[in-house]
Amino acid sequence: MTPVKKQELSGQKSVDILQKIADNGGPGIDDPVAWQREIRQDNLLPGRE
């Protein structure tokens, strides 16, 4: 079996990485709605071109 400590460590690693991102000012997205619209690409569904 996998020890609980190992699972806790992987969770802590994720927290540490996210904290580093936050400490550096975040991902740099000023307007999340505009960012989402910009990156969103609607894919054509098969048979609906």
PDB file of N, CA, C and O in Angstrom:
ATOM      1  N   MET A   1       0.831  -1.200   0.000  1.00  0.00           N
ATOM      2  CA  MET A   1       0.000   0.000   0.000  1.00  0.00           C
ATOM      3  C   MET A   1       0.872   1.259   0.000  1.00  0.00           C
ATOM      4  O   MET A   1       2.002   1.257   0.488  1.00  0.00           O
ATOM      5  N   THR A   2       0.312   2.330  -0.561  1.00  0.00           N
ATOM      6  CA  THR A   2       1.009   3.606  -0.595  1.00  0.00           C
ATOM      7  C   THR A   2       0.772   4.337   0.723  1.00  0.00           C
ATOM      8  O   THR A   2      -0.375   4.505   1.137  1.00  0.00           O
ATOM      9  N   PRO A   3       1.847   4.776   1.389  1.00  0.00           N
ATOM     10  CA  PRO A   3       1.671   5.504   2.651  1.00  0.00           C
ATOM     11  C   PRO A   3       0.937   6.821   2.431  1.00  0.00           C
ATOM     12  O   PRO A   3       1.059   7.434   1.370  1.00  0.00           O
ATOM     13  N   VAL A   4       0.191   7.246   3.413  1.00  0.00           N
ATOM     14  CA  VAL A   4      -0.549   8.501   3.344  1.00  0.00           C
ATOM     15  C   VAL A   4       0.409   9.672   3.199  1.00  0.00           C
ATOM     16  O   VAL A   4       0.096  10.651   2.521  1.00  0.00           O
ATOM     17  N   LYS A   5       1.559   9.579   3.823  1.00  0.00           N
ATOM     18  CA  LYS A   5       2.532  10.673   3.752  1.00  0.00           C
ATOM     19  C   LYS A   5       2.878  11.013   2.308  1.00  0.00           C
ATOM     20  O   LYS A   5       3.001  12.188   1.963  1.00  0.00           O
ATOM     21  N   LYS A   6       3.040   9.988   1.448  1.00  0.00           N
ATOM     22  CA  LYS A   6       3.392  10.244   0.059  1.00  0.00           C
ATOM     23  C   LYS A   6       2.295  11.060  -0.627  1.00  0.00           C
ATOM     24  O   LYS A   6       2.598  11.981  -1.385  1.00  0.00           O
ATOM     25  N   GLN A   7       1.032  10.734  -0.370  1.00  0.00           N
ATOM     26  CA  GLN A   7      -0.071  11.492  -0.954  1.00  0.00           C
ATOM     27  C   GLN A   7      -0.080  12.918  -0.427  1.00  0.00           C
ATOM     28  O   GLN A   7      -0.331  13.859  -1.180  1.00  0.00           O
ATOM     29  N   GLU A   8       0.190  13.081   0.852  1.00  0.00           N
ATOM     30  CA  GLU A   8       0.230  14.422   1.424  1.00  0.00           C
ATOM     31  C   GLU A   8       1.363  15.236   0.809  1.00  0.00           C
ATOM     32  O   GLU A   8       1.209  16.433   0.569  1.00  0.00           O
ATOM     33  N   LEU A   9       2.499  14.592   0.554  1.00  0.00           N
ATOM     34  CA  LEU A   9       3.622  15.304  -0.034  1.00  0.00           C
ATOM     35  C   LEU A   9       3.303  15.774  -1.444  1.00  0.00           C
ATOM     36  O   LEU A   9       3.664  16.891  -1.815  1.00  0.00           O
ATOM     37  N   SER A  10       2.636  14.947  -2.234  1.00  0.00           N
ATOM     38  CA  SER A  10       2.312  15.381  -3.592  1.00  0.00           C
ATOM     39  C   SER A  10       1.320  16.545  -3.554  1.00  0.00           C
ATOM     40  O   SER A  10       1.396  17.449  -4.386  1.00  0.00           O
ATOM     41  N   GLY A  11       0.399  16.531  -2.603  1.00  0.00           N
ATOM     42  CA  GLY A  11      -0.519  17.650  -2.436  1.00  0.00           C
ATOM     43  C   GLY A  11       0.210  18.899  -2.002  1.00  0.00           C
ATOM     44  O   GLY A  11      -0.094  19.996  -2.470  1.00  0.00           O
ATOM     45  N   GLN A  12       1.165  18.742  -1.115  1.00  0.00           N
ATOM     46  CA  GLN A  12       1.955  19.887  -0.649  1.00  0.00           C
ATOM     47  C   GLN A  12       2.797  20.456  -1.775  1.00  0.00           C
ATOM     48  O   GLN A  12       2.997  21.668  -1.851  1.00  0.00           O
ATOM     49  N   LYS A  13       3.290  19.593  -2.648  1.00  0.00           N
ATOM     50  CA  LYS A  13       4.074  20.072  -3.787  1.00  0.00           C
ATOM     51  C   LYS A  13       3.212  20.956  -4.683  1.00  0.00           C
ATOM     52  O   LYS A  13       3.670  21.989  -5.172  1.00  0.00           O
ATOM     53  N   SER A  14       1.962  20.546  -4.895  1.00  0.00           N
ATOM     54  CA  SER A  14       1.043  21.352  -5.696  1.00  0.00           C
ATOM     55  C   SER A  14       0.795  22.708  -5.046  1.00  0.00           C
ATOM     56  O   SER A  14       0.770  23.738  -5.718  1.00  0.00           O
ATOM     57  N   VAL A  15       0.613  22.690  -3.738  1.00  0.00           N
ATOM     58  CA  VAL A  15       0.398  23.940  -3.002  1.00  0.00           C
ATOM     59  C   VAL A  15       1.612  24.843  -3.143  1.00  0.00           C
ATOM     60  O   VAL A  15       1.471  26.048  -3.350  1.00  0.00           O
ATOM     61  N   ASP A  16       2.800  24.267  -3.033  1.00  0.00           N
ATOM     62  CA  ASP A  16       4.030  25.056  -3.149  1.00  0.00           C
ATOM     63  C   ASP A  16       4.158  25.693  -4.535  1.00  0.00           C
ATOM     64  O   ASP A  16       4.550  26.853  -4.657  1.00  0.00           O
ATOM     65  N   ILE A  17       3.826  24.929  -5.572  1.00  0.00           N
ATOM     66  CA  ILE A  17       3.912  25.454  -6.939  1.00  0.00           C
ATOM     67  C   ILE A  17       2.914  26.591  -7.139  1.00  0.00           C
ATOM     68  O   ILE A  17       3.251  27.627  -7.713  1.00  0.00           O
ATOM     69  N   LEU A  18       1.686  26.394  -6.663  1.00  0.00           N
ATOM     70  CA  LEU A  18       0.684  27.456  -6.789  1.00  0.00           C
ATOM     71  C   LEU A  18       1.074  28.697  -5.991  1.00  0.00           C
ATOM     72  O   LEU A  18       0.808  29.822  -6.415  1.00  0.00           O
ATOM     73  N   GLN A  19       1.699  28.492  -4.844  1.00  0.00           N
ATOM     74  CA  GLN A  19       2.144  29.628  -4.045  1.00  0.00           C
ATOM     75  C   GLN A  19       3.229  30.414  -4.772  1.00  0.00           C
ATOM     76  O   GLN A  19       3.245  31.643  -4.720  1.00  0.00           O
ATOM     77  N   LYS A  20       4.138  29.711  -5.450  1.00  0.00           N
ATOM     78  CA  LYS A  20       5.180  30.390  -6.222  1.00  0.00           C
ATOM     79  C   LYS A  20       4.564  31.231  -7.337  1.00  0.00           C
ATOM     80  O   LYS A  20       5.004  32.350  -7.599  1.00  0.00           O
ATOM     81  N   ILE A  21       3.544  30.680  -7.988  1.00  0.00           N
ATOM     82  CA  ILE A  21       2.860  31.438  -9.045  1.00  0.00           C
ATOM     83  C   ILE A  21       2.227  32.700  -8.464  1.00  0.00           C
ATOM     84  O   ILE A  21       2.342  33.784  -9.037  1.00  0.00           O
ATOM     85  N   ALA A  22       1.559  32.548  -7.320  1.00  0.00           N
ATOM     86  CA  ALA A  22       0.919  33.701  -6.673  1.00  0.00           C
ATOM     87  C   ALA A  22       1.957  34.727  -6.233  1.00  0.00           C
ATOM     88  O   ALA A  22       1.742  35.930  -6.382  1.00  0.00           O
ATOM     89  N   ASP A  23       3.079  34.261  -5.692  1.00  0.00           N
ATOM     90  CA  ASP A  23       4.129  35.166  -5.240  1.00  0.00           C
ATOM     91  C   ASP A  23       4.725  35.967  -6.387  1.00  0.00           C
ATOM     92  O   ASP A  23       5.209  37.081  -6.187  1.00  0.00           O
ATOM     93  N   ASN A  24       4.690  35.401  -7.584  1.00  0.00           N
ATOM     94  CA  ASN A  24       5.235  36.087  -8.757  1.00  0.00           C
ATOM     95  C   ASN A  24       4.197  36.946  -9.464  1.00  0.00           C
ATOM     96  O   ASN A  24       4.448  37.429 -10.568  1.00  0.00           O
ATOM     97  N   GLY A  25       3.041  37.145  -8.851  1.00  0.00           N
ATOM     98  CA  GLY A  25       2.031  38.022  -9.422  1.00  0.00           C
ATOM     99  C   GLY A  25       0.948  37.300 -10.191  1.00  0.00           C
ATOM    100  O   GLY A  25       0.130  37.944 -10.849  1.00  0.00           O
ATOM    101  N   GLY A  26       0.919  36.002 -10.127  1.00  0.00           N
ATOM    102  CA  GLY A  26      -0.121  35.239 -10.811  1.00  0.00           C
ATOM    103  C   GLY A  26       0.200  35.039 -12.274  1.00  0.00           C
ATOM    104  O   GLY A  26       1.299  35.358 -12.728  1.00  0.00           O
ATOM    105  N   PRO A  27      -0.763  34.508 -13.015  1.00  0.00           N
ATOM    106  CA  PRO A  27      -0.509  34.204 -14.424  1.00  0.00           C
ATOM    107  C   PRO A  27      -0.533  35.423 -15.339  1.00  0.00           C
ATOM    108  O   PRO A  27      -0.273  35.288 -16.535  1.00  0.00           O
ATOM    109  N   GLY A  28      -0.833  36.598 -14.819  1.00  0.00           N
ATOM    110  CA  GLY A  28      -0.802  37.820 -15.625  1.00  0.00           C
ATOM    111  C   GLY A  28      -2.033  38.017 -16.497  1.00  0.00           C
ATOM    112  O   GLY A  28      -1.942  38.594 -17.581  1.00  0.00           O
ATOM    113  N   ILE A  29      -3.166  37.549 -16.037  1.00  0.00           N
ATOM    114  CA  ILE A  29      -4.412  37.716 -16.786  1.00  0.00           C
ATOM    115  C   ILE A  29      -5.171  38.875 -16.158  1.00  0.00           C
ATOM    116  O   ILE A  29      -5.709  38.758 -15.057  1.00  0.00           O
ATOM    117  N   ASP A  30      -5.206  40.005 -16.879  1.00  0.00           N
ATOM    118  CA  ASP A  30      -5.865  41.189 -16.341  1.00  0.00           C
ATOM    119  C   ASP A  30      -7.386  41.066 -16.349  1.00  0.00           C
ATOM    120  O   ASP A  30      -8.048  41.408 -15.370  1.00  0.00           O
ATOM    121  N   ASP A  31      -7.928  40.580 -17.451  1.00  0.00           N
ATOM    122  CA  ASP A  31      -9.372  40.446 -17.599  1.00  0.00           C
ATOM    123  C   ASP A  31      -9.684  38.991 -17.942  1.00  0.00           C
ATOM    124  O   ASP A  31      -9.570  38.600 -19.104  1.00  0.00           O
ATOM    125  N   PRO A  32     -10.076  38.182 -16.952  1.00  0.00           N
ATOM    126  CA  PRO A  32     -10.295  36.759 -17.202  1.00  0.00           C
ATOM    127  C   PRO A  32     -11.350  36.469 -18.267  1.00  0.00           C
ATOM    128  O   PRO A  32     -11.216  35.503 -19.018  1.00  0.00           O
ATOM    129  N   VAL A  33     -12.389  37.288 -18.342  1.00  0.00           N
ATOM    130  CA  VAL A  33     -13.442  37.063 -19.332  1.00  0.00           C
ATOM    131  C   VAL A  33     -12.891  37.280 -20.744  1.00  0.00           C
ATOM    132  O   VAL A  33     -13.143  36.476 -21.641  1.00  0.00           O
ATOM    133  N   ALA A  34     -12.151  38.350 -20.934  1.00  0.00           N
ATOM    134  CA  ALA A  34     -11.559  38.629 -22.242  1.00  0.00           C
ATOM    135  C   ALA A  34     -10.535  37.555 -22.603  1.00  0.00           C
ATOM    136  O   ALA A  34     -10.449  37.139 -23.759  1.00  0.00           O
ATOM    137  N   TRP A  35      -9.769  37.111 -21.627  1.00  0.00           N
ATOM    138  CA  TRP A  35      -8.774  36.057 -21.853  1.00  0.00           C
ATOM    139  C   TRP A  35      -9.452  34.778 -22.312  1.00  0.00           C
ATOM    140  O   TRP A  35      -8.996  34.135 -23.257  1.00  0.00           O
ATOM    141  N   GLN A  36     -10.541  34.408 -21.648  1.00  0.00           N
ATOM    142  CA  GLN A  36     -11.249  33.187 -22.016  1.00  0.00           C
ATOM    143  C   GLN A  36     -11.815  33.284 -23.428  1.00  0.00           C
ATOM    144  O   GLN A  36     -11.736  32.326 -24.197  1.00  0.00           O
ATOM    145  N   ARG A  37     -12.379  34.426 -23.768  1.00  0.00           N
ATOM    146  CA  ARG A  37     -12.924  34.605 -25.120  1.00  0.00           C
ATOM    147  C   ARG A  37     -11.821  34.515 -26.171  1.00  0.00           C
ATOM    148  O   ARG A  37     -12.027  33.982 -27.261  1.00  0.00           O
ATOM    149  N   GLU A  38     -10.653  35.043 -25.827  1.00  0.00           N
ATOM    150  CA  GLU A  38      -9.541  35.046 -26.771  1.00  0.00           C
ATOM    151  C   GLU A  38      -9.011  33.633 -27.026  1.00  0.00           C
ATOM    152  O   GLU A  38      -8.713  33.282 -28.168  1.00  0.00           O
ATOM    153  N   ILE A  39      -8.893  32.828 -25.979  1.00  0.00           N
ATOM    154  CA  ILE A  39      -8.309  31.497 -26.166  1.00  0.00           C
ATOM    155  C   ILE A  39      -9.325  30.441 -26.566  1.00  0.00           C
ATOM    156  O   ILE A  39      -8.960  29.377 -27.066  1.00  0.00           O
ATOM    157  N   ARG A  40     -10.593  30.736 -26.347  1.00  0.00           N
ATOM    158  CA  ARG A  40     -11.624  29.740 -26.646  1.00  0.00           C
ATOM    159  C   ARG A  40     -11.766  29.584 -28.155  1.00  0.00           C
ATOM    160  O   ARG A  40     -11.891  30.558 -28.896  1.00  0.00           O
ATOM    161  N   GLN A  41     -11.743  28.367 -28.567  1.00  0.00           N
ATOM    162  CA  GLN A  41     -11.947  28.076 -29.976  1.00  0.00           C
ATOM    163  C   GLN A  41     -13.017  27.004 -30.063  1.00  0.00           C
ATOM    164  O   GLN A  41     -12.865  25.913 -29.515  1.00  0.00           O
ATOM    165  N   ASP A  42     -14.088  27.320 -30.748  1.00  0.00           N
ATOM    166  CA  ASP A  42     -15.135  26.336 -30.935  1.00  0.00           C
ATOM    167  C   ASP A  42     -14.694  25.352 -32.003  1.00  0.00           C
ATOM    168  O   ASP A  42     -14.313  25.740 -33.107  1.00  0.00           O
ATOM    169  N   ASN A  43     -14.750  24.088 -31.661  1.00  0.00           N
ATOM    170  CA  ASN A  43     -14.390  23.052 -32.614  1.00  0.00           C
ATOM    171  C   ASN A  43     -15.637  22.583 -33.342  1.00  0.00           C
ATOM    172  O   ASN A  43     -16.711  22.459 -32.754  1.00  0.00           O
ATOM    173  N   LEU A  44     -15.475  22.328 -34.613  1.00  0.00           N
ATOM    174  CA  LEU A  44     -16.591  21.810 -35.380  1.00  0.00           C
ATOM    175  C   LEU A  44     -16.871  20.384 -34.931  1.00  0.00           C
ATOM    176  O   LEU A  44     -15.954  19.593 -34.707  1.00  0.00           O
ATOM    177  N   LEU A  45     -18.129  20.078 -34.808  1.00  0.00           N
ATOM    178  CA  LEU A  45     -18.511  18.729 -34.448  1.00  0.00           C
ATOM    179  C   LEU A  45     -18.572  17.874 -35.706  1.00  0.00           C
ATOM    180  O   LEU A  45     -18.939  18.372 -36.770  1.00  0.00           O
ATOM    181  N   PRO A  46     -18.220  16.605 -35.603  1.00  0.00           N
ATOM    182  CA  PRO A  46     -18.251  15.739 -36.781  1.00  0.00           C
ATOM    183  C   PRO A  46     -19.638  15.737 -37.430  1.00  0.00           C
ATOM    184  O   PRO A  46     -20.649  15.562 -36.749  1.00  0.00           O
ATOM    185  N   GLY A  47     -19.675  15.930 -38.739  1.00  0.00           N
ATOM    186  CA  GLY A  47     -20.937  15.918 -39.464  1.00  0.00           C
ATOM    187  C   GLY A  47     -21.708  17.228 -39.386  1.00  0.00           C
ATOM    188  O   GLY A  47     -22.823  17.309 -39.901  1.00  0.00           O
ATOM    189  N   ARG A  48     -21.145  18.255 -38.756  1.00  0.00           N
ATOM    190  CA  ARG A  48     -21.844  19.546 -38.608  1.00  0.00           C
ATOM    191  C   ARG A  48     -21.001  20.689 -39.158  1.00  0.00           C
ATOM    192  O   ARG A  48     -20.955  21.766 -38.564  1.00  0.00           O
ATOM    193  N   GLU A  49     -20.349  20.470 -40.261  1.00  0.00           N
ATOM    194  CA  GLU A  49     -19.471  21.503 -40.809  1.00  0.00           C
ATOM    195  C   GLU A  49     -20.210  22.536 -41.543  1.00  0.00           C
ATOM    196  O   GLU A  49     -19.607  23.474 -42.063  1.00  0.00           O
TER     197      GLU A  49
END
